[in-house]
Amino acid sequence: MGQLDGKTALVTGGTAGIGLETARRFAAEGATVYLTGRRSDAVDAAVADIDGDVIGVVGDVADLDALDRLFTTIAERSGTLDVLVANAGSGTLTELPDITEELFDSTFGANVKGLVFTVQKALPLLAEGASIVLVASISGITGSAGMSLYAATKAAVRNFARSWAVELAPRRIRVNALNPGPVATPGMNRLARVLGDGAEHLGDLPPLGRIGDAAEMAGAALFLATADTAYMTGSDLVLDGGATL
């Protein structure tokens, strides 16, 4: 018997990295899983790679019309939503003198605007007692050269979790932020190539001596999605191998 049997879940940005592994874990635990991505080939590949009841929907979370189509699909096929993992986002290594208006708009569009309206448009479908997991980052806690835009968006995500936890408490909807540290994902690998080094050498390794695995982040998302955390809301769950110590 799976921990999410009979539940319906949505994972945005579910075609790679933490999103893909979260969708996989949720499906393995018995959930009907919707996953999104901006490219149809990536969405199709993700769906084909996961065993279980998985539905892929192509769309950009920063596009409100695309979000409307997504939630229409969920409403027509499943009716309600029990778990929402707002994971879609992006970031680039750019220092302050090089930040452009286009980069500002695209980063805040994906990580802040897209997340806000994903959650807002999900509200009519969310069942009483549903769980919302906002994927933030330890970048929203610490400072790092070249990551100020990305870090600012993730700091916003952490505060959304706190504020929405209060707003949605009357419906018993829990909202928590998941804050990964350095994790071996395609995004991390791209950053490593920009820096000209392996992902394991992106600064000092955390005290545990390694970077994280996307499947470990998926396990944390599952923890936040289940009744095991029924009394947990507005919290920051940090999985960073001790990097923020």
Secondary structure as a PSIPRED ss2 file (coil, helix, strand):
# PSIPRED VFORMAT (PSIPRED V4.0)

   1 M C   1.000  0.000  0.000
   2 G C   1.000  0.000  0.000
   3 Q C   1.000  0.000  0.000
   4 L C   1.000  0.000  0.000
   5 D C   1.000  0.000  0.000
   6 G C   1.000  0.000  0.000
   7 K C   1.000  0.000  0.000
   8 T E   0.000  0.000  1.000
   9 A E   0.000  0.000  1.000
  10 L E   0.000  0.000  1.000
  11 V E   0.000  0.000  1.000
  12 T C   1.000  0.000  0.000
  13 G C   1.000  0.000  0.000
  14 G C   1.000  0.000  0.000
  15 T C   1.000  0.000  0.000
  16 A C   1.000  0.000  0.000
  17 G H   0.000  1.000  0.000
  18 I H   0.000  1.000  0.000
  19 G H   0.000  1.000  0.000
  20 L H   0.000  1.000  0.000
  21 E H   0.000  1.000  0.000
  22 T H   0.000  1.000  0.000
  23 A H   0.000  1.000  0.000
  24 R H   0.000  1.000  0.000
  25 R H   0.000  1.000  0.000
  26 F H   0.000  1.000  0.000
  27 A H   0.000  1.000  0.000
  28 A H   0.000  1.000  0.000
  29 E C   1.000  0.000  0.000
  30 G C   1.000  0.000  0.000
  31 A C   1.000  0.000  0.000
  32 T E   0.000  0.000  1.000
  33 V E   0.000  0.000  1.000
  34 Y E   0.000  0.000  1.000
  35 L E   0.000  0.000  1.000
  36 T E   0.000  0.000  1.000
  37 G E   0.000  0.000  1.000
  38 R C   1.000  0.000  0.000
  39 R C   1.000  0.000  0.000
  40 S H   0.000  1.000  0.000
  41 D H   0.000  1.000  0.000
  42 A H   0.000  1.000  0.000
  43 V H   0.000  1.000  0.000
  44 D H   0.000  1.000  0.000
  45 A H   0.000  1.000  0.000
  46 A H   0.000  1.000  0.000
  47 V H   0.000  1.000  0.000
  48 A H   0.000  1.000  0.000
  49 D H   0.000  1.000  0.000
  50 I C   1.000  0.000  0.000
  51 D C   1.000  0.000  0.000
  52 G C   1.000  0.000  0.000
  53 D C   1.000  0.000  0.000
  54 V E   0.000  0.000  1.000
  55 I E   0.000  0.000  1.000
  56 G E   0.000  0.000  1.000
  57 V E   0.000  0.000  1.000
  58 V E   0.000  0.000  1.000
  59 G C   1.000  0.000  0.000
  60 D C   1.000  0.000  0.000
  61 V C   1.000  0.000  0.000
  62 A C   1.000  0.000  0.000
  63 D C   1.000  0.000  0.000
  64 L H   0.000  1.000  0.000
  65 D H   0.000  1.000  0.000
  66 A H   0.000  1.000  0.000
  67 L H   0.000  1.000  0.000
  68 D H   0.000  1.000  0.000
  69 R H   0.000  1.000  0.000
  70 L H   0.000  1.000  0.000
  71 F H   0.000  1.000  0.000
  72 T H   0.000  1.000  0.000
  73 T H   0.000  1.000  0.000
  74 I H   0.000  1.000  0.000
  75 A H   0.000  1.000  0.000
  76 E H   0.000  1.000  0.000
  77 R H   0.000  1.000  0.000
  78 S C   1.000  0.000  0.000
  79 G C   1.000  0.000  0.000
  80 T C   1.000  0.000  0.000
  81 L E   0.000  0.000  1.000
  82 D E   0.000  0.000  1.000
  83 V E   0.000  0.000  1.000
  84 L E   0.000  0.000  1.000
  85 V E   0.000  0.000  1.000
  86 A E   0.000  0.000  1.000
  87 N C   1.000  0.000  0.000
  88 A C   1.000  0.000  0.000
  89 G C   1.000  0.000  0.000
  90 S C   1.000  0.000  0.000
  91 G C   1.000  0.000  0.000
  92 T C   1.000  0.000  0.000
  93 L C   1.000  0.000  0.000
  94 T C   1.000  0.000  0.000
  95 E C   1.000  0.000  0.000
  96 L H   0.000  1.000  0.000
  97 P H   0.000  1.000  0.000
  98 D H   0.000  1.000  0.000
  99 I C   1.000  0.000  0.000
 100 T C   1.000  0.000  0.000
 101 E H   0.000  1.000  0.000
 102 E H   0.000  1.000  0.000
 103 L H   0.000  1.000  0.000
 104 F H   0.000  1.000  0.000
 105 D H   0.000  1.000  0.000
 106 S H   0.000  1.000  0.000
 107 T H   0.000  1.000  0.000
 108 F H   0.000  1.000  0.000
 109 G H   0.000  1.000  0.000
 110 A H   0.000  1.000  0.000
 111 N H   0.000  1.000  0.000
 112 V H   0.000  1.000  0.000
 113 K H   0.000  1.000  0.000
 114 G H   0.000  1.000  0.000
 115 L H   0.000  1.000  0.000
 116 V H   0.000  1.000  0.000
 117 F H   0.000  1.000  0.000
 118 T H   0.000  1.000  0.000
 119 V H   0.000  1.000  0.000
 120 Q H   0.000  1.000  0.000
 121 K H   0.000  1.000  0.000
 122 A H   0.000  1.000  0.000
 123 L C   1.000  0.000  0.000
 124 P C   1.000  0.000  0.000
 125 L C   1.000  0.000  0.000
 126 L E   0.000  0.000  1.000
 127 A E   0.000  0.000  1.000
 128 E E   0.000  0.000  1.000
 129 G E   0.000  0.000  1.000
 130 A E   0.000  0.000  1.000
 131 S E   0.000  0.000  1.000
 132 I E   0.000  0.000  1.000
 133 V E   0.000  0.000  1.000
 134 L E   0.000  0.000  1.000
 135 V E   0.000  0.000  1.000
 136 A C   1.000  0.000  0.000
 137 S C   1.000  0.000  0.000
 138 I H   0.000  1.000  0.000
 139 S H   0.000  1.000  0.000
 140 G H   0.000  1.000  0.000
 141 I C   1.000  0.000  0.000
 142 T C   1.000  0.000  0.000
 143 G C   1.000  0.000  0.000
 144 S C   1.000  0.000  0.000
 145 A C   1.000  0.000  0.000
 146 G C   1.000  0.000  0.000
 147 M C   1.000  0.000  0.000
 148 S H   0.000  1.000  0.000
 149 L H   0.000  1.000  0.000
 150 Y H   0.000  1.000  0.000
 151 A H   0.000  1.000  0.000
 152 A H   0.000  1.000  0.000
 153 T H   0.000  1.000  0.000
 154 K H   0.000  1.000  0.000
 155 A H   0.000  1.000  0.000
 156 A H   0.000  1.000  0.000
 157 V H   0.000  1.000  0.000
 158 R H   0.000  1.000  0.000
 159 N H   0.000  1.000  0.000
 160 F H   0.000  1.000  0.000
 161 A H   0.000  1.000  0.000
 162 R H   0.000  1.000  0.000
 163 S H   0.000  1.000  0.000
 164 W H   0.000  1.000  0.000
 165 A H   0.000  1.000  0.000
 166 V H   0.000  1.000  0.000
 167 E H   0.000  1.000  0.000
 168 L H   0.000  1.000  0.000
 169 A H   0.000  1.000  0.000
 170 P H   0.000  1.000  0.000
 171 R H   0.000  1.000  0.000
 172 R C   1.000  0.000  0.000
 173 I C   1.000  0.000  0.000
 174 R E   0.000  0.000  1.000
 175 V E   0.000  0.000  1.000
 176 N E   0.000  0.000  1.000
 177 A E   0.000  0.000  1.000
 178 L E   0.000  0.000  1.000
 179 N E   0.000  0.000  1.000
 180 P E   0.000  0.000  1.000
 181 G C   1.000  0.000  0.000
 182 P C   1.000  0.000  0.000
 183 V E   0.000  0.000  1.000
 184 A E   0.000  0.000  1.000
 185 T C   1.000  0.000  0.000
 186 P H   0.000  1.000  0.000
 187 G H   0.000  1.000  0.000
 188 M H   0.000  1.000  0.000
 189 N H   0.000  1.000  0.000
 190 R H   0.000  1.000  0.000
 191 L H   0.000  1.000  0.000
 192 A H   0.000  1.000  0.000
 193 R H   0.000  1.000  0.000
 194 V H   0.000  1.000  0.000
 195 L H   0.000  1.000  0.000
 196 G C   1.000  0.000  0.000
 197 D C   1.000  0.000  0.000
 198 G C   1.000  0.000  0.000
 199 A H   0.000  1.000  0.000
 200 E H   0.000  1.000  0.000
 201 H H   0.000  1.000  0.000
 202 L C   1.000  0.000  0.000
 203 G C   1.000  0.000  0.000
 204 D C   1.000  0.000  0.000
 205 L C   1.000  0.000  0.000
 206 P C   1.000  0.000  0.000
 207 P C   1.000  0.000  0.000
 208 L C   1.000  0.000  0.000
 209 G C   1.000  0.000  0.000
 210 R C   1.000  0.000  0.000
 211 I C   1.000  0.000  0.000
 212 G E   0.000  0.000  1.000
 213 D E   0.000  0.000  1.000
 214 A H   0.000  1.000  0.000
 215 A H   0.000  1.000  0.000
 216 E H   0.000  1.000  0.000
 217 M H   0.000  1.000  0.000
 218 A H   0.000  1.000  0.000
 219 G H   0.000  1.000  0.000
 220 A H   0.000  1.000  0.000
 221 A H   0.000  1.000  0.000
 222 L H   0.000  1.000  0.000
 223 F H   0.000  1.000  0.000
 224 L H   0.000  1.000  0.000
 225 A H   0.000  1.000  0.000
 226 T C   1.000  0.000  0.000
 227 A H   0.000  1.000  0.000
 228 D H   0.000  1.000  0.000
 229 T H   0.000  1.000  0.000
 230 A C   1.000  0.000  0.000
 231 Y C   1.000  0.000  0.000
 232 M C   1.000  0.000  0.000
 233 T C   1.000  0.000  0.000
 234 G C   1.000  0.000  0.000
 235 S C   1.000  0.000  0.000
 236 D E   0.000  0.000  1.000
 237 L E   0.000  0.000  1.000
 238 V E   0.000  0.000  1.000
 239 L E   0.000  0.000  1.000
 240 D C   1.000  0.000  0.000
 241 G C   1.000  0.000  0.000
 242 G C   1.000  0.000  0.000
 243 A C   1.000  0.000  0.000
 244 T C   1.000  0.000  0.000
 245 L C   1.000  0.000  0.000
